[in-house]
Amino acid sequence: MAPSPYSSPKQAAALLLLLILCAGIASPTAAQPLASSQAKALLRVRRLLGFPPALEPLRGAPDPCALPPSPTLAVACEGGQVTALSVVGDRDRGAPAWRAALPPSFSSEALFTTLARLPSLARLSLVGLGVWGPLPGAKLRRLQALQQLNLSSNYFHGDVPGDLARLYSLQSLVLSWNLLNGSVPSFSGLQFLEELDLSHNRLGPAAFPDVGKAMVRLVLADNNFTGNIPAGVSALGQLQYLDVSGNRLQGWIPSSIFSLPALRYINLSRNRFDGQLPATTACAVALAFVDVSSNLLTGARPACMRGNSSARTVLVAGNCFADAKQQRASTYCSPGALAAVLPPPQGNGGGGHGRGKGGEIGMILAIAGSIVGGALLIALMLMVVLRRARRRHPEVSVLPKSPASTPAKKAEGWKAPSAQKIITPADKRHASQAARVNTLEVPAYRVYTLEELQEATNNFSSSNLIKTSPLAQYYNGQLQDGSRVLVRCLKVKPKYSLQSIDQYMEIISKLRHRHLVCIVGHCTVSDQENPNTASSVYLISECVTNGSLRSHLTEWRKREMLKWPQRVSSAIGVARGIQFLHNVTAPGIVKNDINIENILLDKTLTSKINDFNLPMISTSKNGKIFSEIPFALHEDNDIGSAPNTEQGDKQDIYQLGLILLEVITGKPTDSEIELKSLKAQLGEALTEEPDRLKDMADPAIQGTFAAESLSTVAEIALNCTAGEPSDRPSIDDVLWNLQYSMQVQDGWASSESLGLSVKSQA
């Protein structure tokens, strides 16, 4: 893969530092002392950002403008005014979630109100600082001198504000690696904008954004943009770098894009582009990298995309090209007659061919026109149906759910469980991090052959059989590399074809998270009588052999008992797994079996949810969104249409609450009567007798917990197990409170260690 000239936010920040340094050297007025109001604004920015280490040099600096540039901080000034500020922190999205984002007291509005006091700011870069909240467009619009704005690797959510399209001096806008999940304004009015990077967000569903003709680098990768590539992109004569991979773009690819004179890099992979690329498609001389893989392209490749050379790398796998390797079956890319229609001629090439066949061409165009017209009519009808469905069921969205409101402060007192909401409700203070697939320590996914599985399970011998039912069998297995796996054989409903199952498994392969027992591969077996129909599917899952969470709480003779910090850490892992399932699709994956016996711990005591639903999201003829499972596991496999999604969501929260109660007490609740009694005792202890709560805790954790940490988790548990589903909190609120409990615990442990150290010295 050809390297990008701006391959990462931090490299871009480093380049900005170099530009700032050069500007500082070249400016004869840079030595003028900084105005006191400007210096105060910088110190206030430091405080609002939680005193990050990168801004430590500002403390006590007589003149911030005189600070030598470093990889984490650079300040440039001119005429006593700050003209450039670059800060690179260590709170990016790769850091552990509970300590990455700034605390609930942070306000993005206050931060940019302070930055607006630097009216001469031309270059602003705030990277990896844990900043969250919506982008305050009105505040940003005050920075009319801005030429470069980089807010990458943070936690901003919501829309890209239209006010950014009114910063008429803007040359570079980088908002990558955030959690933006709304609309994008038109940037066509920014005549100097050369770089736009919105990659790795959740923007959309929206059309391809409009940009001006000065665009040099356009990156929209890994979002939810839909529709076609507009014809205007073919007019971007200065475009060098284009990456729109990992979206939901469709239709024909304008072949003239490949011949843009300055183009060096183009990545259109992982979309739904279809049809054929005309044989007359030409590639620019400077074009060094082309990726059109994982689309629905058919026919033959243009001459300029046939194979790789020292001058050009071309990736085409995962399409239906007739003249390339690693392609899908032609039926995968050609579900209807429309796939056989060539795209309209583009550019000047090929205009003289086929003039003697005017009648045939006219007939083809007429047929194509009628098909396209019919398709447009159907699309229009679907839009009307979907709009009506959304009005009736506004909770259904094609976007991953993301919080977007201001956090409330922690309540001073605890009320009765019937009316109580969680004490420090996150109120979705920043967009959920769960939909970002966490693949750390997760084995690579692959498709297995039946022979490989037979070898792994000793030909599915009874000695490897774990359990069986009329519809499924579970086997232990060992792969050739020595790794242990669990193999599940599931029967497929007759209505599903091989193609639909392959598409389904492609989606399932992406359900990978550190806190889920991940499916690492599959094998599809076709029906002998009907080769186009799948009869069964083997799912291969990672093998977690360190026991369940319950066994670590109760089997003290066999295992080391988990202390309080380990228990809270395990609960946080379960919550993160649930959060991922609830946000990774729309509707979310709900009504999972979140039973404490199904929470497994690996050798590092990382908790993993073992049994979760594997739904196929579908749309009925009337536009209703619903989920179903293609495996014949139950008599009725419909796991809930969109209106019931929230009910399933709250059912998972209830199950998590039961786990939290057992984490606190070390005892399972075997009946509804026991559960009501335990909740009543916890409620009384929290409101009237705080010391009694300590006595109710599992004796194995006595002396290992902070009282406030224990009471926070107890309050979460009571709210999660509320009788009315509407009274139960969201998974984002639960996770926020668990993380708060862990922070309290860490602070208490540090103070205890310090106290012991002081006593020993005395």
Summary of the structure (lengths in Angstrom):
residues: 762
radius of gyration: 29.0
end to end distance: 62.1
largest distance: 103.4
contacts: 2477
relative contact order: 0.06
helix: 35%
strand: 18%
